[in-house]
């Protein structure tokens, strides 16, 4: 069985320094395969890729550590654009989700490490503010963020419930307080407000005041409402993201196409949730990913609920999200992986990553030699963040106890008998 817990670097490597320590020095990744078929060595230093050369061409003398990636495919690391840190890992609790700050911090930390083990070196967590929880959940997630510094980059989205009418005054005040505390994105659920358009207007005004990006939950069931959102959001920097937009796929094709064109013209990005919904919206459905991409909309894929009441079996695995987009929505493996890597990083406002000299050393090595195979059965993984190996998952499959097990030519990954 795969062990998904983050593990130390392989034995050939020196131990990674603790978060916040000085730069550990060069790291050499040896014998990795790239998606273009080349087998290369990659030297990392100062949090960036210093050099990429043919296998065996880069000297290991000046490298602090050497990691053998023979048999692994080396990719830009995924990013998670839509997580729910405050409700993660709460599916087994009786009654409402525990709002105790220590419990929220523990679950948020564990969830982030789980997703890091899958390969996501950057996460955007939506956190509810206001109502009975006030700012307690956000405070807890911000503490988790500080404790995870150096392992994974965690940013928070403040998600108020009401922003219009008499009840919305408190929500607006809470939203502004959340941004002062350290939330870096303005979020929300306009579908749940009596005045969705007024809600969006309030969010955009607060985001403009603070120079923050916007990330909104919506089912996208009302094309007129989406058209108004696109008109209001056009030109806002640093950008507007909506998701999961599951109902958009159920609209008539010509209506969905016109809406996609409006979103593209306004520069609005869409985050779909192929692994299931989340607590921010009421319905489940699939965003029309190919239609959106054809219109020029930037589409990223997120995980949504991670084992909470919205999805008790959510895995938080970006490779699974890409696999579902390839298997169910017909995207080529390269395009499917783009939604969880390059496009996801762009939605988060992060710099581009390529396996080339000069780019950030945010990498994922997955056992396999082709991207399609990695999306299908990519269990063994090595995760690199800021030039350091920060997580490793090893999976070994054995076939034992059969008369055929001794036949020559059968694939074997291990020896011995199962106890």
N, C-alpha and C positions, 0 to 999 in steps of 0.2 A: 504493500500500500504506500502511496506517496506520502511523505512527511512534509507538510506545507509550512512548518514552523521555520522562521529564519534561523540559519545555522552559520557557524563560523566559516571563514574562507577555507578552501581545500588545504590539505596538509602541506603542500608545497609552498603555500603563501605564509608570510608573517602575519601575526594577528593585526586586525584593523585597529586603529586608534579610537579612543572614545570620542563621542561627538564633541565638537568645539575645540579639539586639539589641533596642533599645527599640521601643516600639509605633510602627509606621510612620505612624500617623495615619489619617484617614478614607479609605475606598476606596468608590467609587461604581460599582455594577454597573447598566448602563443597558439598557433595552429587553428584559429577560428575560421569558419567558412562564412563568406558574405553571400547576400542574395544573388549577386551576379555570378556566383560559382567560384570566385577566387578563394584561396586559402591564404590567410595573412597572419602576421603578427601586428599587434597594436600596442604602442607605448602611450601611457597616460601620465600626466604630471600637471600639478597646479589646477586640478579639476577639469582639465581639458585633454583632448586627444592631441598628443605631440607628433606622432608619426604613425603611418600605416605602411607596411612593407610586406613583400613576399615572405612566406613562412620561412623562418630561419635567418632572415636578413637583418633583423634588429638585435643589437647586442644587449644581453641581459646584465652586463656588468654593473651598469649604473642604475639598475632598477632595484627598488626596495624589495619587491616581491615578483614572483613569476607564477602565473596561473595557466595551466595547460587546458586549453579549450578544444582539443582534438575531438571531433565528433559533434561539436556544437555550432549552431547558427548564431551569428552575432548581429543584433538588431539595435536600432535606437530604442531606448526604454519607453514603455508605455507611460501614459499619465491617466489619472482618474478624474474626469471632469464633473462627476455627479455622484457624490457619496452623501450619506446621512449619518454623520458621526454620533449624533446625540441619541439616536434610536438603534444603532447597530448592535447586533448580538443580544437583542432583548426578546426574541421570539419565545423563549422558554419561561419567561417570567409570568406570574399570574397577575391579572389586572393591568392597570395602566403602567406604562414604562416608568421605571424608577427615575425620579429627578434629582436624587441625591448627587451633589457635585462629585464626590469621590467615585461613585459608581459610574457616572457619565464619563469621567476622565479615564477610568480603568477600561471601560468598553471602547471608548474612542481610540485609546492607545493600542489596545489589542487589535481592533479593526484595521487601523493604519498599518500595523506590522504584518497582518495577514495579507493585505493588499500589496505591501512592499514585497513580501515573499513571492507573490505572483509576478512581480516585475514593475509595478507602478511606483516610480520614484517621486512623483508629485501628485497631490490629491487636492481636490476642491470639495470641502464639506459644507453642506447646507445645514444650518442650525436654527431652530425656531427660537424666536425672541418674543417677549410679551406674554399675555395671558397669565396663567398661574406660575409658569416657570420663570418669568421675568428674564433676567440676564444670567441666571445661574448656569444653564446648560452651555451658553457661550463661554462663560468664564472657565468652565471645566474643559471645554475643547481647546481653548487657548492655552491652558496649562499643559494639555497633552501635546499641543504643537511645540511648546518650548522644550518639553522632555524628549521629543523626537528629532530635535534639530541635529543635523549631521547624518541622520538616517534617511529621512524622507521629508520633502517639502510639503507642508500642510497649510492651506489657506482656507479661510472661513467665509461663508456667505450668511449674512443676517437675514432671516426669513420672518417678517412680521405677518400676523394673520389679517388684521384690519388696518386700513389706512385712510378711509373716507368716513365722513359723517362725524357725529359726536364721539362714537367709539374709536374712530381712527386717530384722534388727537393723541391719545396715549401711545398708540402704535408708532406714530411718527416720532414722538419724543424718544421712545425706546430704540427705534431704528438709529437715530442720530447718536444716542449713547453707545450703541453697539459699535458704530464706526469709530468713535473716540476710544473705545476699549481695545480695538485691534482687529475687528472684522474688516476685511479688505474688499468685499463685494456686496452690493446691495441686491437682495433677492426678494422673493415673495410669491404669492399665489393669487393673482388677480381674479381667477375663476371663482374663488371663494368669497370675494368681497361683493357687497350689493351693487357697487359701482366699479366694474372692472376697468373701464377707461380712466376714471378718476384715480384708481389705484395705480395704474401704470404711469400716469402723469406725475403722481406724488413720488414714485420710485425714481423716475428719470430726473426730477428736480433735485432730490437728495443726492443722487449719484453725481449730477453735474456740480453741485456745491462742493462735494468732497473729491471729485476727480476719480471716482471709482467705476469699475465695470458693473454691469447689471446682468443678473442671471435669474430668470423667472420660470416658475412651473406653470405649464398650461397644457390642457388636453388638445388645444387647437381645434375645437369643434365648431367654432363660429368664425367663418372666413372674414366677415365684416369687422369683427373685433381684431383679428390679426392684421387686417389692412390698416386699421387705425394705429395699432401698435407699431407697424412698420413705418408709417408716416411720421409718428412722433419720435421713433428711435433713429431715423436716418441721420447719419453724420455724428451721432454721439460717440465720443471717444472717452475711455479706451474700449468701448464696444458693448454690444447687447447680445445675450444668449438666451434662448428659450428651449424648453423641453418638458416632457418627452414627446409631445405633439402626436400622441397615438391616434387621436381621432382624425387627424389630417388625412390619413390613408383611407378613411371611409367616405370622404367627400367625393362627389363626382369628379372624374379625372380633369375636366376642363377647369373646374373651380380650384382643385388642388394645384394645378399647374399655374394658374394665375396667382394664387397665393404664394407659391414658391418663387415666382418671378418678383413679386413685391418684396419678399424677405431678402432675396439676393440683391436687389437694387438698394435696399436700406443697409446692407452689410450685416444683417442679423444672422447669427450662427444658430444651429440647431443641435442639441444633444439628444440622441435617441437612447433608449434603454432596452436593448434586445433581450436581456436576461429577465425582464419583468418590470413592473411598475415600482412606485414608491409612494410614501404617505402624502406627498404633496398634491397628488391628483387622484380622482376617484375611479377613473376607468383604466382599463388596460387595452392596449392596441399597439400596432406597429407603425411607426412613422414611415412614410414612403421614401426610403433612403435614396433609391436610384433616381426618382423624380426630382428630389431636392438637389442632389449632386448635379444632375443634368442641367438644372436651372442656374447653377453657379453658387448655390448655398454651401457654406462650409458646414459639413456634418461631422460631428464627433460622436463617439459611443461611450456611454458610461455604464456603471453597474447598478446604480439605484440602491434599492434596499439590500442590506447585508444581514440576513437572518433576523429580520424584525417582523412585525405582524403583517406588513405589506408583502413580504416574500420570505417565509420562514426558511427557505433553502437557498437564499441568495449566496453566491460564492465570492462576489467581488473580484472576479478574475477577468482582466482585460482580454486575454487570449480567448476566453470563452465568448466574450462579446463579439470579437472579430470572427470567430468560428461560426457563430449564429448568423452574422451578416453574410458570410460566404455561403453557408449551407441553406439558409432559408430565404435570403433576399437576393441571391445571385450575384453578389459582388465578387470580383476576382480576389484571390487571397491578398494581393498587394494593396488593393483599394480597401479591403476590409481591415487590414492591419493599420493602414493610414488613419482610419477613424479613431483608433485608440492610441496612436503615437503622434505623428506630425500634426494632424488636425486637432487632437485633444490638447497638445501643448500650445497650439496657436490660440485655442479658446481660452486657455489659462494665462495667456500673455507671456509664455515662456519662449526663450530663443530656440530656433530650429536645431535639431540634432541630426547629424549624418555621421557615418563611420568614415570620417575623413579628418585629416589634420586641421586643427584650429577650432573644431566644434566642441561643445560641452561633452564631458565624459559621463553621459547618462545612457547606460547601455544595458541590454538584456541578452544573455546567451541562453539559448534553448537547445536541448539535445535534438539533433536532426540535421538534415542537409538541404531541405527545401522548406519554404515558408508554409506551403500547404500542409506538409507533414507536421510542422511545428504547431500549427493551429489545431490539428487533429489530435495529436498525442504529445503535446509539449509539457511533460511533467517535470523533467529535470531542468533546473534553471539556476543561473548565476546572475545576480543583480549588482550593477555598478552605479553608485551615486556619488557625484563630485569626485570621481576618479578613484573611489575605494570600493572594494567588494563589501556589500552591506548585508547580503542575504544569499543563501544557497539552499536549494531544494534538490534532494537526490532521490530518484526512484529506481528500483531494481525489480525486474520481473523475472520470476523463475517458473519453469514448468517441471514438476517433479511427480514421482509416484506413478508413472505410466510406463508400460512396456515399451512404448515408442520413444521414451525419453533418451534411450541409449542409441537410437538410430543416428547414423552419421548425417550431417547436413542440416539438422534441426537448429534453429537459432537459440542460443543460450546467452543469458546475461549474468547468470550466477550459477553456483554449484551448491550441492548440499541438499538435505531433505528438510521439508517443512515439518516443524514440530507440532 
